[in-house]
């Protein structure tokens, strides 16, 4: 059973940076893509970023140039480095894993989910 555990959330000010981590277990991490989603209060969960098994990243337009997704296949961990944070980035951030080597952007294509970590950006 694949397990995903996020960490690194918190409360920051506009313009600050934050790094989220997601530790994965239960299968060969390096063989699969990983992704990050977020859900703001009263809104649907949305795609943020994904990274393929080979390390190719893909971003939502709303975070492109500010967020960086990366992976460490030795530590079985995927990261989301968030910079120039804005109040509209406030959300619960979820790590997710598809049964695929390649990045996916649709929520329905992800098979495993973490419990989420809260990120709050105040102005």
FENZI-V312487 format. One record per residue. SS is DSSP state (A for helix, B for strand, O for the rest). NEAR is the number of other C-alpha atoms within 8 Angstrom. Layout:
SS & NEAR
SS & NEAR
This chain:
O & 5
O & 8
B & 10
B & 14
B & 11
B & 14
B & 8
O & 9
O & 10
B & 7
B & 8
B & 11
B & 10
O & 11
O & 8
O & 9
O & 10
B & 10
B & 10
B & 12
B & 11
B & 12
B & 11
B & 11
B & 11
O & 7
O & 6
O & 7
A & 9
A & 9
A & 7
O & 14
O & 17
B & 14
B & 13
B & 13
B & 13
B & 12
B & 11
O & 11
O & 5
O & 4
O & 6
O & 6
O & 8
B & 8
B & 11
B & 12
B & 13
B & 15
B & 17
O & 13
O & 12
O & 6
O & 8
O & 7
B & 11
B & 8
B & 9
O & 9
O & 5
O & 5
O & 9
O & 8
O & 5
O & 9
B & 10
B & 9
B & 12
B & 10
B & 10
B & 8
O & 8
O & 5
O & 6
O & 12
B & 12
B & 12
B & 12
B & 12
B & 11
B & 12
O & 10
O & 9
O & 13
O & 12
A & 10
A & 5
A & 10
O & 11
B & 11
B & 11
B & 12
B & 13
B & 15
B & 14
B & 12
O & 13
O & 8
O & 7
O & 10
O & 9
O & 13
O & 10
O & 8
O & 7
A & 7
A & 5
A & 8
O & 12
O & 9
B & 10
B & 11
O & 11
O & 8
O & 10
B & 11
B & 10
B & 13
B & 11
B & 14
B & 9
O & 6
